[in-house]
Every structure is written in C-alpha cells, then in structure tokens.
Amino acid sequence: MDEFSIIRSFALRIGQGIPAKSALALALAEWAAPNMPWLLDEVAQETPDWADICAKLAASEARVSEPSHGLATAKELADLLGFAAFDARLLQLAIAAERLPRVQALVQIAARHGHDMPVLLGELAGAESATAEGAVRRSPVLRMGLAGFELGRDGVLRLDLRWQLNRLLNRAPSAGEDLLSLLVGARQEARLTLEDFGHVADADMLRRLLAGALAHRAGGINILIHGPPGTGKTELALALAAAAQAPLHAIGEADDDGEEPTRWDRVQALQLAQRALSGQTRPAILLFDEMEDLIGDTQRSQGDWMHRREGSKVFINRMLETNPLPVIWTTNALGNVDDAILRRMSFVLRMGHPPRSTALRMAQNIARDEGVTTSDAMAALIDVAPETTSVLRVSARVARLAGERDGGARAAGSLVQALRGGPMPLASEEMIDLDLFETGRPLAPLLDAVAAGGGSDVSLLLSGPPGTGKTALAHHFARALDRPLLVKRASDLLSKWVGETEKAIAEAFEEARRSDGVLLFDEADSLLFDRSQARASWEVGQVNELLTWLDRHPLPVVAATNHADKLDPASLRRFVFKLKLEPLGPERVMRAFRQRFGMEPPEGLAALRNLTPGDFAVVARQLRHAPARDAADILARLRDESEAKGGASVRMGF
C-alpha cells in the first residue's frame, strides 16, 4: 500500500454517492482543493465539485510509487511480527492516518461526519462490513498495544498510535536489528561475568535453567531477583544471559529521547517482545527491570487481598504462565508483590550486598572500564560500608571526569553517607598480625579453621582491657570470612523509649541477614548486662531480646567488651569461642616494637607490663607529628602511655 492507494480507497469509501451539497461533500471538496495537483495531476478550480473529483478518482489507475518511510516501516514490522494480511493492512492504515498529513485530514473529516472508525478501517483493510469492527478489535494491532481508539472531548472516536509504535517511527530505523531493538528494547551487554557473582550460590543453577528453557523452547519461565537497591540485580541478569549465550533485551524502558512509558506501555512492550522475539532463530531472554511498574502502588492487606491493585489480576497471571521467552524480573520491594505472582515464578532469588572479595573485584573491573585506578581508600570504604558497591560506577566516572586519583573513593563516600543518612563507620587497619594478640590460644589456626567452615554458626566473645585489639580482630574476622562487618554500639541501639531498644536490636539482626554479614556488638556489657542488677523490667526485656536473637541468628556474631565480669551469665553460653585479650607479654612487646618502628627495641622495653597494640598505634601516630630522636625516645613515649593507665607499669624484681 502507498499513500495514493490509501487515499483513493478512503475517499471513495466515504464519498461516493453522497449529495453534492451535503456537509460531508463540501468538507471533502475543501480538503481536495489544495491537493488537486498531487491527487489528479490538475489545478483545482476555485470551488471544485466533489462528485466530479470522486468520479475521476474512481476512473484513475493505480500509481507505481515508493511508499513513505512510515508505510515501509509498517510493512517490515508486520512481517517481523508475523501478521496476517488483514492485520498488516490495518497497521499501515493506522500509521498513515496518524503520520501522513493528507490521510490524517481525510480521517478527521470522516470521524467528524459520523463514520464509525473501527468499521471504516476494518472495511478498508479487507473485512466484510458486518464483521469489520470485530476484526479490528481482535487484531493484534490493538491487542499488542500498537494502536488504539480514544474518545475525544467532542465525543468523536479517533485513532491513536501508542508509545512503542510512536517511538519506533520517531527514531526511523533502517531495517532488521535496528527495528527489533527499537520495538522490544535495546539489546543489553553484560559488563560483569558470573565470576563476579560467586557469592550468589544459585547463579549457575539459574544459568542452566535459562539455557534449558531456551533449548527446549519452554514457556512460562520467570525468574524474580529482589533485594535492596544497588545489590547488582540488573548486572546479575545481564551476566546470566551472557553465560547462557543468549541476547537479552530490556523491556519498555525510556529511550534516548527521554520518553517515559506508563505501566500499561511496559506491559504491552513485554507482549510485543514476546511475539517479536519468540519467532527468531536465536531465542532471547527478556529483562523487566523494576517490577514495581507492573504492580503499581499495590500493597498487601490480608490474605490474598491487595490494596490499590492496577489492571487485571487474571491478565497478569496468564501472561506469566504462557510467556514463550524466559523473563527475568527485578524488584526492590518483594513485600508488594502479590502471592499469586510469586507462585508463578520459576525461581525467586534474594540479592544482598556482595562479600568483600567480590566487591573489590567489581571495583577493579569498573575502574578499568572507566579508565581510573582503584585505591586503598576505596577498599577501606568497601570494608566498612558494603553498600559502596551500589555506587562504584557512578563514583568511578566522577573520578575520571574530575581527575581524582582515589578511584572515586571521595565521591563514593559522599553517596554512601547520604544513603545511610548518618555518619560513616570508622575503618579499621587493613592488616593486623594475629601473633601480636596476647591470648590463651593461637588465633591464626582458629580463624583459619572457622573461615574454612564458612563461619555461619560461629560466635565470638572478645574481652579484655582497652587497646588490646578487640575491634581490629573483629574486622579481621569478617575479612577472613569474606563478609561485611556491621558494627552496632550501645549508642546505636539503646533508647529512652520503652520497646524501641528491642526494635533496634531486631533491626540490627535483620540488617545482618540482608547483607549476609558479621554483626559486631561493641560495648556489649551495656547490652548484655547481668539481669540481676536491672532496676526496671524493661531493662530485663532488652537483655532477653538480645539473648533470643543470639540463639536463632544463623550468621556470625561478635561481641566485644572491656568488662566481661558485668555480662549476664546466660549470655556466655551463646558464644562458641570466648577469647580474652591481655596486655602484651615481653616477647610480643619486642615484636610489636620492631614491626611498628622498624628498629631494634631498646633495653627497658620488656619491663613495661601493660602495653597493648593500641599503645603502639598511639605512639606511631605521635611520630607523624613529632618525630622521635632515637629508640630511647620512643621507649619514653611508650612508658608515658603505660603510666597514664595507672597502676604498676613495670615488672618488679628482687
């Protein structure tokens, strides 16, 4: 079909045999006047007679001309979607009625003068008058959301091209892959591999599921990935498709021109993609990112009831059951997803923040992609804030554009602090020497054994004077397990309001479960104090709450205290290992001096009896601002730190 044949058919269908002085005939004559040179290759009279024009049109022969770009695109799109002849002609008519000014004006005249648009278009597309409207309503042109009918304010029913089709026509693709990508969504390329998601235990099973579904052309395969923002849900979907050796298309997302789809636009885009891609030689995987667009503002009520449900529940259920291509869905809010939808998922995967080793590898890969060098500062930030992984690419780009040499650590820190809504936790030293801890048992073999077993059911109670390295050991323990460390101090949990402390304790354990991390309770004696010393019943309730959570929490927990004697006796059995850290003995004092200051220790050092690793760290910081003259000067500063603690600072001899 070309523009002339469409106009000729349209004009004859609505204008033959009408009275010469009728309003419709006058409107048609007015439309024809400026179009006479194109329409009949003659100059129009001042007041052309529509009956004469109509007769000449009926006697005219078909022209051989190149179809407009819109009509050519319509034909290619109909072929791509496997439309029948009627549906292909209807699609061309719809595009012509919206995109070709002469046709558009003619359609508007017909609509204003009482012609039923569905019937008229159906007849022009080749249907019988009696069945024309039904054929149009049932056509995939309407059912797939390419076009529809809208009732204007004047009560006239008009044709309207939908978001997907308008976007395709606006971008004017040439052919083939361009047309397919614009129709269903651009093909997405993975920037990470499944190796970057080694912490996702089910990743390889999901890869095999997708590969098997594609190989067997199995329908109804849906994978839902949920978790907090920034945990890598979309990146995992891309990596899964790449590992399954299948192209992946993101469905119904805003295009380069910034057009924003509605919920229904995205649902129809999904249907279009299923139809367009399922017939391809190489089957694809579809990604529906941000499933919230599908569920709208739906919220759970009781049982299977949902508040503010949008659209048909049956429609969504059937779509999930029958989709010919696998779909990966992502959402941040699983609680808003209807149980009926969840039951139709093939697999539901919860994503948490990646472990430290994976996060560092991701940071290195992203830094390489962005042309920057990662830094120790970024590694330290990942250590204390696992959600740093959610801003790695943005911060690396900032570092590149601003010429920063920290790999984006400064930008990442600002973003993470904003996400947390509060101050950042303090970083621990990256490396510690386990042989410098004065304990009753060697630490290195113990932690190695715990790490080899995964550490899920291990808990540590670290006690000892200040400076003996309890917090540093907790950080080292988390790194050994390749898990993030969540530090909770008494000030983070204790509240003056009854019930709020228990709520904060429960939220701390839930946060640890979400991040798959190690939970550290610093100043644990303020939280697990002896209940016999409680002055109010609500204080007992706080201790009970924490003890209950310690009993059933499936992940590693560490408690650190300077006052183990103040702990509730019942709390002791909740910890698998109880490690008491003491001030350094003579051998470890000498070792610490050599490590910290790079020189042989002076005489008299071994006599200091209450030095801790913290004292050596304090003196090392002093040296940055006030360098020492020699080893004796350093010894004097260590002696000052020892004496500042009070009590005997040197060993007595006789």
C-alpha positions as CSV (number, residue, x, y, z in Angstrom):
1,M,0.0,0.0,0.0
2,D,1.1,3.5,-0.7
3,E,-0.3,6.9,0.2
4,F,-2.3,7.4,-3.1
5,S,-4.0,4.0,-2.9
6,I,-4.9,4.6,0.7
7,I,-6.4,8.0,0.0
8,R,-8.2,6.7,-3.1
9,S,-9.8,3.8,-1.2
10,F,-10.6,6.0,1.7
11,A,-12.2,8.9,-0.3
12,L,-14.3,6.5,-2.5
13,R,-15.4,4.6,0.6
14,I,-16.7,7.7,2.4
15,G,-17.6,10.0,-0.5
16,Q,-19.2,8.0,-3.3
17,G,-22.9,8.7,-3.8
18,I,-23.3,11.5,-1.2
19,P,-25.4,14.6,-2.0
20,A,-23.3,17.3,-3.7
21,K,-24.4,20.0,-1.2
22,S,-24.1,17.8,1.9
23,A,-21.7,18.9,4.7
24,L,-19.5,15.9,4.1
25,A,-19.2,16.6,0.3
26,L,-18.4,20.3,1.0
27,A,-15.7,19.2,3.6
28,L,-14.2,16.7,1.2
29,A,-14.1,19.3,-1.6
30,E,-12.4,21.8,0.7
31,W,-9.8,19.1,1.5
32,A,-9.3,18.2,-2.1
33,A,-8.8,21.7,-3.4
34,P,-5.1,22.2,-2.3
35,N,-4.3,18.5,-3.1
36,M,-5.6,18.5,-6.7
37,P,-2.1,18.6,-8.4
38,W,-1.0,15.6,-6.3
39,L,-4.3,13.8,-6.4
40,L,-5.4,14.1,-10.0
41,D,-2.5,16.0,-11.6
42,E,-4.6,19.0,-12.4
43,V,-5.1,22.5,-11.0
44,A,-8.1,22.9,-8.7
45,Q,-11.0,25.2,-9.6
46,E,-12.0,27.8,-7.0
47,T,-14.8,25.6,-5.9
48,P,-14.2,22.1,-7.0
49,D,-17.1,19.7,-7.3
50,W,-16.7,16.7,-5.1
51,A,-18.8,14.5,-7.3
52,D,-16.5,15.3,-10.2
53,I,-13.4,14.6,-8.2
54,C,-14.8,11.4,-6.9
55,A,-15.6,10.2,-10.5
56,K,-12.1,11.0,-11.6
57,L,-10.6,9.1,-8.6
58,A,-12.8,6.1,-9.4
59,A,-11.5,6.1,-13.0
60,S,-7.9,6.7,-12.1
61,E,-5.3,4.0,-12.4
62,A,-3.0,2.8,-9.6
63,R,0.3,4.6,-9.4
64,V,3.7,3.0,-9.0
65,S,5.5,5.0,-6.4
66,E,7.8,4.4,-3.4
67,P,5.8,4.1,-0.2
68,S,6.5,6.6,2.5
69,H,9.0,5.7,5.2
70,G,6.2,5.2,7.7
71,L,4.4,2.8,5.4
72,A,7.6,0.9,4.6
73,T,8.3,0.5,8.3
74,A,4.7,-0.7,8.8
75,K,5.2,-3.4,6.3
76,E,8.5,-4.5,7.8
77,L,7.1,-4.5,11.3
78,A,4.1,-6.6,10.1
79,D,6.5,-9.2,8.6
80,L,8.6,-9.2,11.8
81,L,5.5,-9.9,13.9
82,G,4.1,-12.4,11.5
83,F,0.8,-10.5,10.9
84,A,-1.8,-11.9,8.6
85,A,-2.7,-9.8,5.5
86,F,-5.7,-8.1,7.2
87,D,-3.6,-7.1,10.2
88,A,-0.7,-5.9,8.1
89,R,-3.0,-3.6,6.1
90,L,-4.7,-2.4,9.3
91,L,-1.3,-1.4,10.7
92,Q,-0.4,0.5,7.5
93,L,-3.8,2.3,7.6
94,A,-3.2,3.2,11.3
95,I,0.2,4.7,10.6
96,A,-1.0,6.5,7.5
97,A,-3.9,8.0,9.5
98,E,-1.5,9.5,12.1
99,R,1.7,10.1,10.1
100,L,0.6,11.2,6.6
101,P,-1.0,14.7,6.8
102,R,-3.3,14.2,3.8
103,V,-4.6,10.9,5.1
104,Q,-4.9,12.3,8.6
105,A,-7.0,15.2,7.4
106,L,-9.3,12.8,5.5
107,V,-9.7,10.6,8.5
108,Q,-10.6,13.5,10.7
109,I,-13.3,14.6,8.2
110,A,-14.8,11.1,8.2
111,A,-14.8,11.0,12.0
112,R,-16.5,14.4,12.4
113,H,-19.2,13.4,10.0
114,G,-20.3,10.3,11.8
115,H,-18.3,7.5,10.3
116,D,-17.5,4.6,12.7
117,M,-13.7,4.5,12.7
118,P,-13.3,0.8,13.6
119,V,-15.8,-0.3,10.9
120,L,-14.3,2.1,8.3
121,L,-10.7,0.9,8.9
122,G,-11.8,-2.7,9.0
123,E,-13.5,-2.5,5.7
124,L,-10.5,-0.7,4.1
125,A,-8.2,-3.4,5.5
126,G,-10.3,-6.1,3.7
127,A,-13.1,-7.2,6.2
128,E,-16.8,-7.5,5.4
129,S,-19.0,-4.7,6.7
130,A,-20.8,-7.0,9.2
131,T,-17.6,-8.3,10.8
132,A,-15.2,-5.3,10.3
133,E,-15.5,-3.8,13.8
134,G,-14.9,-7.2,15.5
135,A,-11.9,-7.9,13.2
136,V,-10.3,-4.6,14.1
137,R,-11.0,-5.0,17.9
138,R,-9.5,-8.5,17.8
139,S,-6.5,-7.6,15.7
140,P,-3.0,-7.8,17.3
141,V,-2.5,-4.2,16.1
142,L,-4.8,-3.3,19.0
143,R,-4.2,-6.2,21.4
144,M,-0.5,-5.7,21.3
145,G,-0.8,-2.0,22.0
146,L,0.5,-0.6,18.8
147,A,-2.6,1.5,18.2
148,G,-6.0,2.1,19.9
149,F,-9.1,4.3,19.8
150,E,-9.6,7.4,22.0
151,L,-12.8,9.3,22.6
152,G,-12.1,13.0,22.3
153,R,-13.8,15.7,24.3
154,D,-16.1,16.4,21.3
155,G,-17.4,12.8,21.5
156,V,-15.6,11.7,18.4
157,L,-13.7,8.4,18.4
158,R,-10.2,8.8,16.9
159,L,-7.3,6.5,16.2
160,D,-4.2,6.9,18.3
161,L,-0.7,5.3,17.9
162,R,0.7,4.0,21.1
163,W,4.1,4.7,22.8
164,Q,6.0,1.7,21.3
165,L,5.0,2.4,17.8
166,N,5.5,6.2,18.0
167,R,9.0,5.6,19.4
168,L,9.8,3.3,16.6
169,L,8.5,5.7,13.9
170,N,10.2,8.7,15.5
171,R,13.6,7.0,15.5
172,A,13.1,5.9,11.9
173,P,15.3,2.8,11.9
174,S,16.6,1.4,8.6
175,A,15.8,-2.3,9.0
176,G,16.4,-5.6,10.7
177,E,18.2,-5.4,14.1
178,D,17.5,-1.7,14.5
179,L,13.8,-2.2,14.1
180,L,13.8,-5.1,16.5
181,S,15.7,-3.3,19.2
182,L,13.5,-0.2,19.0
183,L,10.4,-2.3,19.1
184,V,11.3,-4.5,22.1
185,G,14.1,-2.6,23.8
186,A,17.8,-2.4,23.1
187,R,19.9,-5.4,23.5
188,Q,21.9,-5.2,26.7
189,E,25.5,-6.2,27.0
190,A,26.9,-7.6,30.3
191,R,29.8,-5.7,31.9
192,L,30.4,-8.3,34.6
193,T,30.6,-12.1,34.4
194,L,29.2,-14.8,36.7
195,E,32.6,-15.0,38.3
196,D,31.8,-11.5,39.8
197,F,28.7,-13.1,41.4
198,G,30.5,-16.0,43.1
199,H,28.6,-15.1,46.3
200,V,25.3,-16.0,44.6
201,A,25.0,-19.7,45.3
202,D,22.2,-20.2,42.8
203,A,23.8,-18.4,39.9
204,D,25.0,-21.4,38.0
205,M,21.6,-23.2,38.5
206,L,19.8,-20.2,37.1
207,R,22.2,-20.1,34.1
208,R,21.3,-23.8,33.4
209,L,17.6,-23.1,33.8
210,L,17.7,-20.3,31.3
211,A,19.8,-22.3,28.8
212,G,17.5,-25.3,29.2
213,A,14.4,-23.1,28.7
214,L,15.8,-21.7,25.5
215,A,17.0,-25.0,24.1
216,H,13.6,-26.6,24.7
217,R,11.5,-23.5,23.9
218,A,9.8,-23.9,27.3
219,G,7.2,-21.3,28.1
220,G,6.2,-19.8,31.5
221,I,9.8,-19.4,32.8
222,N,10.1,-16.4,35.1
223,I,13.0,-15.6,37.5
224,L,12.4,-12.9,40.1
225,I,15.5,-11.2,41.6
226,H,14.9,-9.0,44.6
227,G,16.9,-7.1,47.1
228,P,17.9,-3.6,48.3
229,P,18.9,-1.0,45.6
230,G,22.5,-1.3,44.4
231,T,23.0,-5.0,45.1
232,G,23.6,-5.8,41.4
233,K,20.2,-7.3,40.4
234,T,20.3,-5.9,36.9
235,E,24.0,-6.7,36.4
236,L,23.3,-10.3,37.5
237,A,20.5,-10.6,35.0
238,L,22.9,-9.5,32.2
239,A,25.6,-11.8,33.4
240,L,23.2,-14.8,33.5
241,A,22.0,-14.1,29.9
242,A,25.6,-13.8,28.7
243,A,26.6,-17.1,30.4
244,A,23.5,-18.8,28.8
245,Q,24.8,-17.4,25.5
246,A,21.5,-15.6,24.7
247,P,20.8,-12.0,23.8
248,L,18.9,-10.0,26.5
249,H,16.5,-7.2,25.8
250,A,15.4,-4.7,28.5
251,I,11.7,-4.1,28.1
252,G,9.8,-0.9,27.9
253,E,12.5,1.5,29.3
254,A,12.8,5.2,28.5
255,D,14.5,5.7,25.2
256,D,17.3,8.2,24.3
257,D,14.8,10.9,23.7
258,G,13.6,10.6,27.3
259,E,10.1,9.3,26.6
260,E,8.6,7.8,29.8
261,P,6.4,4.7,29.4
262,T,3.4,4.1,31.6
263,R,2.7,0.9,33.4
264,W,0.4,-0.3,30.5
265,D,3.1,0.8,28.0
266,R,5.6,-1.5,29.6
267,V,3.2,-4.4,29.9
268,Q,2.3,-4.1,26.2
269,A,6.0,-3.7,25.3
270,L,6.5,-7.1,27.1
271,Q,3.8,-8.7,24.9
272,L,5.3,-7.2,21.8
273,A,8.8,-8.5,22.7
274,Q,7.4,-12.0,23.4
275,R,5.8,-12.1,19.9
276,A,8.6,-10.5,18.0
277,L,11.5,-12.4,19.5
278,S,9.9,-15.9,20.0
279,G,10.0,-16.5,16.3
280,Q,13.6,-15.6,15.9
281,T,16.2,-18.2,15.0
282,R,18.2,-17.3,18.1
283,P,15.8,-17.0,21.1
284,A,16.3,-14.2,23.6
285,I,15.8,-13.5,27.3
286,L,13.8,-10.5,28.4
287,L,14.5,-8.3,31.4
288,F,11.7,-6.4,33.1
289,D,13.7,-4.2,35.4
290,E,11.8,-2.5,38.3
291,M,8.8,-4.8,38.6
292,E,7.2,-2.1,40.7
293,D,6.0,-0.7,37.3
294,L,4.0,-3.9,36.9
295,I,2.5,-4.0,40.4
296,G,2.0,-0.2,40.6
297,D,1.1,1.1,44.1
298,T,-0.3,-2.3,45.2
299,Q,0.1,-3.0,48.9
300,R,-0.7,-6.1,50.9
301,S,-3.7,-6.3,53.1
302,Q,-4.9,-9.6,54.5
303,G,-4.7,-13.0,52.8
304,D,-4.7,-12.7,49.1
305,W,-6.2,-9.2,49.1
306,M,-4.1,-6.3,47.8
307,H,-4.8,-2.5,48.1
308,R,-4.7,-0.3,45.1
309,R,-4.3,-3.1,42.5
310,E,-3.9,-1.8,39.0
311,G,-5.1,-3.8,36.0
312,S,-6.4,-7.3,35.7
313,K,-5.1,-10.0,38.0
314,V,-6.1,-12.7,35.6
315,F,-4.4,-11.0,32.7
316,I,-1.1,-10.8,34.6
317,N,-1.4,-14.4,35.8
318,R,-2.0,-15.8,32.3
319,M,0.8,-13.7,30.9
320,L,3.3,-15.2,33.4
321,E,2.0,-18.7,32.7
322,T,2.3,-18.5,28.9
323,N,5.2,-16.2,28.1
324,P,7.1,-18.1,25.3
325,L,10.5,-16.5,26.3
326,P,12.1,-16.5,29.7
327,V,11.7,-13.3,31.7
328,I,14.0,-12.0,34.4
329,W,12.1,-9.6,36.8
330,T,13.8,-7.4,39.3
331,T,12.3,-5.5,42.3
332,N,13.4,-3.8,45.4
333,A,10.1,-4.4,47.2
334,L,9.2,-8.1,47.4
335,G,6.6,-7.3,50.0
336,N,4.4,-5.5,47.4
337,V,4.3,-8.5,45.1
338,D,1.1,-10.4,45.1
339,D,1.4,-14.1,46.2
340,A,-0.4,-15.0,43.0
341,I,2.5,-13.6,41.1
342,L,5.1,-15.2,43.4
343,R,3.5,-18.6,42.8
344,R,4.0,-18.3,39.1
345,M,7.7,-17.6,39.4
346,S,10.1,-20.4,38.4
347,F,12.7,-19.2,41.0
348,V,12.9,-16.3,43.5
349,L,16.4,-15.1,44.3
350,R,17.2,-12.6,47.1
351,M,20.3,-10.5,46.4
352,G,22.4,-9.0,49.2
353,H,25.5,-6.8,49.0
354,P,28.4,-8.8,47.7
355,P,31.2,-10.0,50.0
356,R,34.4,-8.1,50.3
357,S,36.5,-10.0,47.8
358,T,33.8,-9.8,45.2
359,A,33.2,-6.1,45.8
360,L,36.9,-5.4,45.4
361,R,37.0,-7.4,42.1
362,M,33.9,-5.4,40.9
363,A,35.7,-2.1,41.9
364,Q,38.7,-3.1,39.9
365,N,36.7,-4.1,36.8
366,I,34.6,-0.9,36.9
367,A,37.7,1.2,37.5
368,R,39.3,-0.4,34.4
369,D,36.2,0.2,32.4
370,E,36.2,3.9,33.4
371,G,39.9,4.4,32.9
372,V,40.7,5.1,36.6
373,T,42.9,3.4,39.2
374,T,41.3,2.0,42.3
375,S,42.7,2.9,45.7
376,D,43.2,1.7,49.2
377,A,40.7,4.3,50.3
378,M,38.0,2.6,48.1
379,A,38.9,-0.8,49.6
380,A,38.6,0.7,53.1
381,L,35.2,2.2,52.3
382,I,34.0,-1.2,51.0
383,D,35.2,-2.7,54.3
384,V,33.0,-0.6,56.5
385,A,30.1,0.1,54.1
386,P,29.1,-2.9,51.9
387,E,26.6,-0.7,50.0
388,T,29.5,1.1,48.4
389,T,29.1,-1.5,45.6
390,S,25.9,0.3,44.5
391,V,27.8,3.5,43.6
392,L,31.0,2.1,42.2
393,R,30.3,3.0,38.6
394,V,29.0,6.5,39.3
395,S,31.9,7.3,41.6
396,A,34.5,5.9,39.2
397,R,33.1,8.2,36.5
398,V,33.3,11.2,38.8
399,A,36.9,10.4,39.5
400,R,37.7,10.2,35.8
401,L,35.9,13.5,35.0
402,A,37.3,15.4,38.0
403,G,40.8,14.0,37.6
404,E,40.7,12.4,41.1
405,R,43.3,9.8,41.9
406,D,41.4,7.9,44.5
407,G,39.4,5.8,42.1
408,G,36.2,7.5,43.2
409,A,36.5,6.9,46.9
410,R,35.6,10.5,47.8
411,A,32.5,10.6,45.6
412,A,31.5,7.1,46.8
413,G,31.9,8.2,50.5
414,S,29.6,11.1,50.0
415,L,27.0,9.0,48.3
416,V,27.1,6.2,50.9
417,Q,26.8,8.7,53.7
418,A,23.8,10.2,52.0
419,L,22.3,6.8,51.6
420,R,22.9,5.9,55.2
421,G,21.5,9.3,56.4
422,G,24.2,9.5,59.1
423,P,28.0,9.3,59.7
424,M,30.2,6.7,58.2
425,P,31.6,3.9,60.5
426,L,35.3,4.2,61.2
427,A,37.6,2.0,59.2
428,S,39.9,-0.5,60.9
429,E,43.5,-1.0,59.9
430,E,43.8,-3.2,56.8
431,M,46.4,-5.6,58.1
432,I,46.9,-7.0,61.6
433,D,49.4,-9.5,62.9
434,L,47.5,-12.3,64.7
435,D,50.7,-13.2,66.6
436,L,50.6,-9.8,68.3
437,F,47.4,-10.7,70.2
438,E,48.1,-12.0,73.8
439,T,45.5,-14.7,74.2
440,G,45.2,-18.1,75.8
441,R,45.2,-19.9,72.3
442,P,46.8,-19.2,68.9
443,L,44.4,-17.1,66.8
444,A,45.6,-17.8,63.3
445,P,44.8,-21.6,63.3
446,L,41.4,-20.9,65.0
447,L,40.3,-18.2,62.4
448,D,41.6,-20.3,59.5
449,A,39.5,-23.3,60.7
450,V,36.4,-21.1,61.2
451,A,36.9,-19.5,57.7
452,A,37.3,-22.9,56.1
453,G,33.9,-23.9,57.5
454,G,32.2,-20.7,56.3
455,G,31.7,-19.4,59.8
456,S,27.9,-19.3,59.7
457,D,27.2,-20.7,63.1
458,V,30.3,-19.2,64.9
459,S,30.1,-16.5,67.5
460,L,33.0,-14.8,69.4
461,L,33.1,-13.1,72.7
462,L,36.2,-10.8,72.8
463,S,37.0,-9.4,76.2
464,G,40.0,-7.5,77.6
465,P,41.3,-4.1,78.5
466,P,41.0,-1.2,76.1
467,G,43.6,-1.2,73.3
468,T,44.1,-5.0,73.2
469,G,42.7,-5.1,69.6
470,K,39.2,-6.4,70.1
471,T,37.6,-4.2,67.3
472,A,40.5,-4.8,65.0
473,L,40.2,-8.5,65.5
474,A,36.5,-8.3,64.7
475,H,37.3,-6.6,61.4
476,H,39.9,-9.2,60.6
477,F,37.5,-12.0,61.4
478,A,34.9,-10.5,59.0
479,R,37.5,-10.2,56.2
480,A,38.6,-13.8,56.8
481,L,35.0,-14.9,56.3
482,D,34.7,-12.6,53.3
483,R,31.7,-10.9,54.8
484,P,30.8,-7.3,55.6
485,L,31.1,-6.2,59.2
486,L,28.1,-4.4,60.7
487,V,29.1,-2.5,63.9
488,K,26.5,-1.8,66.5
489,R,27.4,0.2,69.6
490,A,25.2,0.7,72.6
491,S,24.5,4.3,71.4
492,D,23.1,2.8,68.2
493,L,20.6,0.6,70.0
494,L,19.7,1.9,73.4
495,S,16.6,4.2,73.5
496,K,14.9,6.1,76.3
497,W,11.5,4.9,74.9
498,V,10.1,1.6,76.0
499,G,10.2,-1.0,73.3
500,E,12.4,1.0,70.9
501,T,15.6,-0.8,72.1
502,E,14.1,-4.2,71.4
503,K,13.0,-2.9,67.9
504,A,16.6,-1.6,67.2
505,I,18.1,-5.0,68.2
506,A,15.7,-6.9,65.9
507,E,16.5,-4.5,63.0
508,A,20.3,-5.0,63.6
509,F,19.9,-8.7,63.2
510,E,17.7,-8.3,60.1
511,E,20.2,-5.9,58.6
512,A,22.9,-8.6,59.1
513,R,20.7,-11.2,57.4
514,R,20.1,-8.9,54.5
515,S,23.8,-8.2,54.0
516,D,24.9,-11.7,54.9
517,G,27.3,-10.0,57.2
518,V,29.1,-10.4,60.6
519,L,27.4,-8.5,63.4
520,L,29.6,-6.8,66.0
521,F,28.2,-5.6,69.3
522,D,30.7,-3.2,70.7
523,E,30.4,-2.3,74.4
524,A,28.5,-5.5,74.8
525,D,28.3,-5.1,78.6
526,S,25.9,-2.2,78.1
527,L,23.6,-4.5,76.2
528,L,24.1,-7.9,77.9
529,F,24.5,-6.8,81.5
530,D,23.6,-9.0,84.4
531,R,19.9,-9.1,84.7
532,S,20.1,-9.4,88.5
533,Q,21.4,-5.9,88.5
534,A,18.5,-4.5,86.5
535,R,16.4,-1.7,88.1
536,A,13.4,-2.0,85.8
537,S,11.5,-4.7,84.0
538,W,12.1,-3.1,80.6
539,E,15.9,-3.4,81.1
540,V,15.4,-7.2,81.6
541,G,13.3,-7.2,78.4
542,Q,16.2,-5.7,76.4
543,V,18.6,-8.4,77.5
544,N,16.1,-11.1,76.9
545,E,15.5,-9.8,73.4
546,L,19.2,-9.9,72.5
547,L,19.7,-13.3,74.0
548,T,16.7,-14.6,72.0
549,W,18.2,-13.3,68.8
550,L,21.6,-14.7,69.6
551,D,20.0,-18.1,69.9
552,R,18.4,-18.2,66.5
553,H,20.6,-16.0,64.3
554,P,22.2,-18.1,61.6
555,L,25.2,-15.8,60.8
556,P,28.4,-14.9,62.7
557,V,28.2,-12.6,65.7
558,V,31.0,-10.9,67.6
559,A,30.6,-9.2,71.0
560,A,33.4,-7.0,72.4
561,T,33.6,-5.8,76.0
562,N,36.1,-4.3,78.4
563,H,34.1,-5.7,81.3
564,A,33.4,-9.4,80.9
565,D,32.5,-9.7,84.6
566,K,29.5,-7.5,84.1
567,L,27.9,-9.7,81.4
568,D,24.8,-11.7,82.2
569,P,25.9,-15.3,83.0
570,A,23.3,-16.7,80.5
571,S,25.0,-14.8,77.7
572,L,28.2,-16.7,77.9
573,R,26.8,-19.9,76.5
574,R,25.6,-18.0,73.4
575,F,29.2,-17.6,72.2
576,V,31.1,-20.5,70.7
577,F,34.5,-19.1,71.4
578,K,35.4,-16.8,74.3
579,L,38.7,-15.0,73.7
580,K,40.3,-12.9,76.4
581,L,42.9,-10.4,75.1
582,E,45.6,-9.4,77.6
583,P,48.3,-6.7,77.5
584,L,51.3,-7.8,75.6
585,G,53.9,-10.0,77.2
586,P,57.7,-9.4,76.9
587,E,58.1,-11.4,73.7
588,R,55.2,-9.7,71.9
589,V,56.2,-6.3,73.1
590,M,59.6,-6.7,71.4
591,R,57.9,-8.0,68.2
592,A,55.4,-5.1,68.2
593,F,58.3,-2.5,68.5
594,R,60.2,-4.0,65.5
595,Q,57.0,-4.1,63.4
596,R,55.8,-0.6,64.2
597,F,59.1,1.3,64.2
598,G,61.4,-0.7,62.1
599,M,64.3,-0.8,64.6
600,E,65.6,-3.0,67.4
601,P,63.9,-2.4,70.7
602,P,65.9,-0.7,73.4
603,E,66.7,-2.1,76.8
604,G,64.0,-1.5,79.4
605,L,61.1,-2.2,77.0
606,A,60.5,-5.6,78.3
607,A,60.0,-4.2,81.8
608,L,56.8,-2.4,80.7
609,R,54.0,-4.7,81.7
610,N,50.7,-3.3,80.5
611,L,51.3,-2.2,76.9
612,T,48.8,-3.1,74.3
613,P,48.7,-2.9,70.5
614,G,46.7,0.3,70.9
615,D,49.6,2.0,72.7
616,F,51.9,1.2,69.9
617,A,49.4,2.7,67.4
618,V,49.1,5.9,69.5
619,V,52.9,6.4,69.6
620,A,53.1,5.7,65.9
621,R,50.6,8.5,65.3
622,Q,52.6,10.8,67.5
623,L,55.7,10.2,65.4
624,R,53.9,11.6,62.3
625,H,53.7,15.0,64.0
626,A,56.7,14.8,66.4
627,P,59.4,12.5,65.1
628,A,61.5,10.7,67.7
629,R,65.2,11.2,68.0
630,D,66.0,7.5,68.6
631,A,64.7,4.2,70.1
632,A,65.1,5.6,73.6
633,D,62.8,8.5,72.8
634,I,60.2,6.0,71.6
635,L,60.6,4.0,74.7
636,A,60.0,7.1,76.8
637,R,56.7,7.7,75.0
638,L,55.6,4.1,75.4
639,R,56.4,4.4,79.1
640,D,54.2,7.6,79.3
641,E,51.3,5.7,77.7
642,S,51.8,2.8,80.2
643,E,51.9,5.1,83.2
644,A,48.9,7.0,82.0
645,K,46.7,3.9,82.6
646,G,47.5,3.9,86.3
647,G,48.7,1.0,88.4
648,A,52.1,-0.6,88.2
649,S,53.7,-0.1,84.7
650,V,56.9,-2.1,85.2
651,R,57.7,-5.5,86.3
652,M,59.1,-5.7,89.9
653,G,62.3,-7.6,90.5
654,F,64.0,-8.7,93.7
